[in-house]
């Protein structure tokens, strides 16, 4: 699919400097640009590449003034990075556009779906399911009974959404994600065996939530497991029953959050973080990768380590950790001198 410079400028509300009819059909990094490709410049350290790039079109900010001759047509915008991101989103929508219902599928007679829908082959849509407008269900997706999906939701191939899950508008569920599986609830009996505790709640994803591939979000024992507006989960994350994740909190891959923990808004949690159950993590908290969180965390804390320490304290302590063998050697030498005397 080809786009001309003038078409791209129209999408981005930008201005063309160069050939408005030159066309592109692929994207490239500025240092790897070639004829027929589109690139962008936002980081000043990449400025030298704009004079050597072979990319046909380059998106730049309006304050960019070339110091040498260029071989690329410019599209000037208010913010090159944001505009390029907007163009990627537009390109992705065009590239992945699908509509209609493929065969074979199973759609319950009691299911309701809005206009602009796409339901891929071998999908299963259960009883009393409600799908909003422009919902895209890719092949091999399972949607259980009484699930509700808002407008503009995308569920990629192989995802499983268990019964009574509620998903808001503009959410993306990637392949292999499982939403609404039973929480890990078992109680020991007098024989030392474990009896399953029924998980009668559900999962709620508010608007603009992204769930990565292979991520699991368990239904609540009672009530709801909730991801608030704008929360973003990476791949292969475990969210246990009755967890609540605040607005615009982002969590990187392989993190696990145990049951009934509440995480605040605008938090940033690195990969492979382990968080125990029944604690409260405040707003704007930052947790470095591979940290272990076993206590309540106040607003704006930055943590690292396992068990996690204050980020600054951890870095100071680490200086001593890595020098521990030399320190022990010196202590032993001092003890020997004392004993010899």
C-alpha positions as CSV (number, residue, x, y, z in Angstrom):
1,X,0.0,0.0,0.0
2,X,1.5,3.3,-1.1
3,X,1.1,6.8,0.3
4,X,2.3,10.1,-1.2
5,X,3.9,12.8,0.8
6,X,0.8,15.0,0.3
7,X,-1.5,12.2,1.7
8,X,0.7,11.7,4.7
9,X,0.9,15.4,5.4
10,X,-2.9,15.5,5.2
11,X,-3.2,12.7,7.8
12,X,-0.7,14.5,10.1
13,X,-1.8,18.1,9.4
14,X,1.8,18.8,8.3
15,X,3.6,20.8,5.6
16,X,5.5,19.3,2.7
17,X,9.0,20.6,1.7
18,X,10.0,18.8,-1.4
19,X,8.1,16.6,-3.8
20,X,4.5,16.2,-2.7
21,X,3.9,13.3,-5.1
22,X,6.8,11.1,-4.0
23,X,5.4,7.9,-2.6
24,X,6.4,5.3,0.1
25,X,5.3,1.8,0.9
26,X,7.4,0.9,3.9
27,X,8.9,2.3,7.1
28,X,12.6,2.5,8.1
29,X,14.9,3.9,10.7
30,X,16.6,7.0,9.5
31,X,20.0,5.5,9.4
32,X,18.7,2.6,7.3
33,X,16.3,4.5,5.0
34,X,16.1,3.5,1.4
35,X,14.1,4.6,-1.7
36,X,10.4,4.1,-1.1
37,X,10.6,4.3,2.7
38,X,9.3,6.7,5.3
39,X,11.3,7.7,8.4
40,X,11.4,10.4,11.0
41,X,13.8,12.5,13.0
42,X,13.1,13.5,16.6
43,X,16.3,12.7,18.6
44,X,19.0,15.3,17.9
45,X,21.8,12.8,18.0
46,X,20.4,11.2,14.8
47,X,20.5,14.6,12.9
48,X,23.6,13.7,10.9
49,X,21.7,10.8,9.3
50,X,19.1,13.1,7.7
51,X,21.8,14.3,5.3
52,X,22.8,10.7,4.2
53,X,19.5,8.8,4.4
54,X,18.0,7.4,1.2
55,X,14.5,7.5,2.7
56,X,12.0,9.1,0.3
57,X,10.2,11.0,3.0
58,X,11.3,12.1,6.5
59,X,9.0,13.5,9.2
60,X,10.6,16.3,11.2
61,X,9.5,18.9,13.7
62,X,8.7,22.4,12.4
63,X,11.7,23.9,14.1
64,X,14.2,21.8,12.1
65,X,16.3,23.8,9.7
66,X,18.7,21.8,7.4
67,X,22.3,22.9,7.3
68,X,23.1,21.0,4.2
69,X,21.3,19.7,1.1
70,X,18.8,16.9,1.5
71,X,17.9,14.0,-0.7
72,X,14.6,13.4,1.2
73,X,11.3,15.1,1.1
74,X,10.4,16.6,4.5
75,X,7.0,16.7,6.2
76,X,7.1,19.3,9.0
77,X,4.8,18.7,12.0
78,X,4.5,20.1,15.5
79,X,6.1,17.0,17.1
80,X,7.9,14.5,14.9
81,X,7.8,11.6,17.4
82,X,4.1,12.0,18.2
83,X,3.2,12.4,14.5
84,X,5.1,9.3,13.5
85,X,3.4,7.3,16.3
86,X,0.0,8.6,15.0
87,X,1.0,7.5,11.5
88,X,2.0,4.0,12.8
89,X,-1.4,3.7,14.4
90,X,-3.1,4.7,11.2
91,X,-1.0,2.3,9.1
92,X,-1.7,-0.5,11.6
93,X,-5.5,0.1,11.3
94,X,-5.4,0.1,7.5
95,X,-3.1,-2.9,7.3
96,X,-5.2,-5.0,9.8
97,X,-8.6,-3.8,8.7
98,X,-11.1,-6.7,8.5
99,X,-14.8,-7.0,8.6
100,X,-17.6,-9.5,8.3
101,X,-17.9,-13.0,9.7
102,X,-15.7,-15.9,8.5
103,X,-16.7,-19.5,8.6
104,X,-16.9,-21.7,10.5
105,X,-17.7,-19.9,13.7
106,X,-20.2,-20.4,16.5
107,X,-22.2,-17.4,17.6
108,X,-25.0,-17.9,20.1
109,X,-28.5,-16.8,19.0
110,X,-28.6,-14.6,22.1
111,X,-25.3,-12.7,21.3
112,X,-25.6,-9.1,20.2
113,X,-22.9,-7.3,18.1
114,X,-22.7,-3.8,16.7
115,X,-21.8,-2.6,13.2
116,X,-18.3,-2.8,11.8
117,X,-17.6,-6.1,13.4
118,X,-15.1,-8.8,12.4
119,X,-15.3,-12.4,13.7
120,X,-12.6,-14.7,12.5
121,X,-12.8,-18.4,11.7
122,X,-13.3,-20.9,14.6
123,X,-14.2,-18.2,17.0
124,X,-16.8,-19.1,19.7
125,X,-19.2,-16.4,21.0
126,X,-21.3,-17.6,24.0
127,X,-24.8,-16.9,25.3
128,X,-25.8,-13.3,26.0
129,X,-22.5,-11.8,24.8
130,X,-22.6,-8.1,23.9
131,X,-20.1,-6.8,21.4
132,X,-19.9,-3.0,20.7
133,X,-19.2,-1.3,17.4
134,X,-16.0,-2.0,15.4
135,X,-15.1,-5.0,17.5
136,X,-12.5,-7.3,15.9
137,X,-12.4,-10.9,17.0
138,X,-9.6,-12.9,15.4
139,X,-9.6,-16.6,14.7
140,X,-9.7,-19.2,17.5
141,X,-10.9,-16.7,20.1
142,X,-13.2,-18.0,22.9
143,X,-15.7,-15.6,24.5
144,X,-17.7,-17.1,27.3
145,X,-21.3,-16.4,28.3
146,X,-22.4,-12.9,29.4
147,X,-19.2,-11.2,28.4
148,X,-19.4,-7.6,27.4
149,X,-17.0,-5.8,25.0
150,X,-17.2,-2.1,24.4
151,X,-16.5,-0.3,21.1
152,X,-13.3,-0.6,19.1
153,X,-12.0,-3.7,21.0
154,X,-9.5,-6.0,19.4
155,X,-9.1,-9.6,20.6
156,X,-6.2,-11.3,18.8
157,X,-6.1,-15.0,17.8
158,X,-6.3,-17.6,20.5
159,X,-7.2,-15.4,23.4
160,X,-9.7,-16.7,25.9
161,X,-12.2,-14.5,27.7
162,X,-14.2,-16.3,30.4
163,X,-17.8,-15.7,31.4
164,X,-19.0,-12.4,32.8
165,X,-15.9,-10.5,31.9
166,X,-16.5,-6.8,31.2
167,X,-14.2,-5.0,28.8
168,X,-14.5,-1.3,28.1
169,X,-13.8,0.7,24.9
170,X,-10.6,0.8,22.9
171,X,-9.0,-2.2,24.6
172,X,-6.6,-4.6,23.0
173,X,-6.2,-8.3,24.1
174,X,-3.3,-10.0,22.5
175,X,-2.9,-13.7,21.5
176,X,-2.9,-16.3,24.2
177,X,-4.1,-14.0,26.9
178,X,-6.6,-15.6,29.4
179,X,-9.0,-13.3,31.1
180,X,-11.3,-14.5,33.9
181,X,-9.7,-17.9,34.7
182,X,-10.4,-19.0,38.3
183,X,-8.3,-17.4,41.0
184,X,-6.0,-19.7,43.0
185,X,-8.3,-20.3,45.8
186,X,-8.0,-23.5,47.9
187,X,-8.6,-24.3,51.6
188,X,-6.9,-27.1,53.5
189,X,-9.2,-29.6,55.3
190,X,-8.7,-31.9,58.3
191,X,-7.2,-34.6,56.0
192,X,-4.5,-32.3,54.7
193,X,-6.2,-32.1,51.3
194,X,-7.2,-28.9,49.6
195,X,-10.7,-28.0,48.7
196,X,-11.4,-25.6,45.9
197,X,-13.1,-22.3,46.9
198,X,-15.6,-21.3,44.1
199,X,-14.5,-18.2,42.3
200,X,-17.8,-16.4,41.8
201,X,-16.6,-12.9,40.7
202,X,-15.4,-11.5,37.4
203,X,-12.8,-9.3,35.7
204,X,-13.4,-5.7,34.7
205,X,-11.1,-3.9,32.2
206,X,-11.9,-0.2,31.9
207,X,-11.3,1.8,28.7
208,X,-8.0,1.9,26.9
209,X,-6.5,-1.1,28.6
210,X,-3.9,-3.3,26.8
211,X,-3.2,-6.9,27.8
212,X,-0.1,-8.6,26.4
213,X,0.3,-12.0,24.8
214,X,0.2,-14.9,27.3
215,X,-0.9,-12.8,30.2
216,X,-3.5,-14.2,32.7
217,X,-5.9,-12.1,34.7
218,X,-7.9,-14.2,37.2
219,X,-11.5,-13.6,38.2
220,X,-12.3,-12.5,41.7
221,X,-13.4,-14.9,44.4
222,X,-16.1,-12.4,45.1
223,X,-16.5,-9.0,43.5
224,X,-14.1,-8.0,40.6
225,X,-10.5,-8.1,39.6
226,X,-10.1,-4.6,38.1
227,X,-7.8,-2.8,35.7
228,X,-8.5,0.9,35.6
229,X,-8.5,3.1,32.6
230,X,-5.3,3.2,30.5
231,X,-3.5,0.4,32.3
232,X,-1.0,-1.5,30.1
233,X,0.2,-5.0,30.7
234,X,3.1,-6.6,28.9
235,X,3.4,-10.2,27.9
236,X,3.3,-13.2,30.3
237,X,2.1,-11.4,33.4
238,X,0.0,-13.0,36.2
239,X,-2.7,-10.9,37.9
240,X,-4.3,-12.8,40.7
241,X,-7.9,-12.7,42.0
242,X,-9.3,-9.4,43.4
243,X,-6.2,-7.4,42.4
244,X,-6.9,-3.8,41.4
245,X,-4.5,-1.9,39.1
246,X,-4.8,1.9,38.9
247,X,-5.2,4.2,36.0
248,X,-2.3,4.5,33.5
249,X,-0.1,2.0,35.4
250,X,2.3,0.0,33.2
251,X,3.7,-3.4,34.1
252,X,6.5,-5.2,32.2
253,X,6.8,-8.9,31.3
254,X,6.9,-11.8,33.7
255,X,5.6,-9.8,36.7
256,X,3.3,-11.6,39.2
257,X,0.8,-9.9,41.5
258,X,-0.7,-12.0,44.2
259,X,-4.3,-11.8,45.3
260,X,-6.2,-8.8,46.7
261,X,-3.2,-6.4,46.3
262,X,-4.1,-2.8,45.2
263,X,-1.8,-0.9,42.9
264,X,-2.2,2.8,42.5
265,X,-2.3,5.0,39.4
266,X,0.6,6.1,37.2
267,X,3.0,3.4,38.5
268,X,5.8,1.9,36.5
269,X,6.7,-1.8,37.3
270,X,9.6,-3.5,35.7
271,X,10.0,-7.0,34.4
272,X,10.0,-10.1,36.7
273,X,8.8,-8.2,39.7
274,X,7.1,-10.3,42.4
275,X,4.4,-8.7,44.6
276,X,2.8,-10.4,47.5
277,X,-0.9,-10.4,48.3
278,X,-3.0,-8.2,50.4
279,X,-0.8,-5.1,50.3
280,X,-1.4,-1.5,49.0
281,X,1.0,0.1,46.6
282,X,0.6,3.9,46.2
283,X,0.4,6.2,43.2
284,X,3.4,7.0,40.9
285,X,5.5,4.2,42.4
286,X,8.5,2.9,40.4
287,X,9.7,-0.6,40.9
288,X,12.9,-1.8,39.3
289,X,13.1,-5.2,37.5
290,X,13.4,-8.4,39.5
291,X,12.4,-6.7,42.7
292,X,10.4,-8.5,45.4
293,X,7.7,-6.4,47.1
294,X,6.5,-7.7,50.5
295,X,5.1,-4.6,52.2
296,X,2.8,-1.6,51.6
297,X,4.4,1.1,49.5
298,X,3.8,4.8,49.9
299,X,3.2,7.2,47.0
300,X,6.2,8.1,44.8
301,X,8.6,5.5,46.3
302,X,11.2,4.1,44.0
303,X,12.2,0.5,44.9
304,X,14.8,-2.1,43.9
305,X,16.0,-5.5,45.3
306,X,14.5,-8.5,46.9
307,X,13.1,-7.8,49.3
308,X,13.0,-4.4,47.8
309,X,14.7,-1.4,49.4
310,X,14.5,2.3,48.7
311,X,16.2,2.7,45.3
312,X,18.9,5.1,46.6
313,X,19.6,2.9,49.6
314,X,19.9,-0.1,47.4
315,X,22.5,1.5,45.1
316,X,24.6,2.6,48.1
317,X,24.4,-0.9,49.6
318,X,25.3,-2.6,46.3
319,X,28.7,-0.8,46.4
320,X,29.4,-2.8,49.6
321,X,27.7,-6.0,48.3
322,X,30.1,-6.3,45.3
323,X,33.1,-5.4,47.5
324,X,32.2,-7.9,50.2
325,X,34.9,-10.5,49.4
326,X,37.6,-7.8,49.6
327,X,36.1,-6.4,52.8
328,X,36.1,-9.8,54.5
329,X,39.7,-10.3,53.4
330,X,40.7,-7.0,55.0
331,X,38.7,-7.9,58.2
332,X,40.5,-11.3,58.4
333,X,43.9,-9.5,57.9
334,X,43.1,-7.1,60.7
335,X,42.0,-9.9,63.0
336,X,45.3,-11.7,62.3
337,X,47.3,-8.6,63.2
338,X,45.4,-8.2,66.4
339,X,45.9,-11.8,67.4
340,X,49.6,-11.7,66.5
341,X,50.0,-8.7,68.8
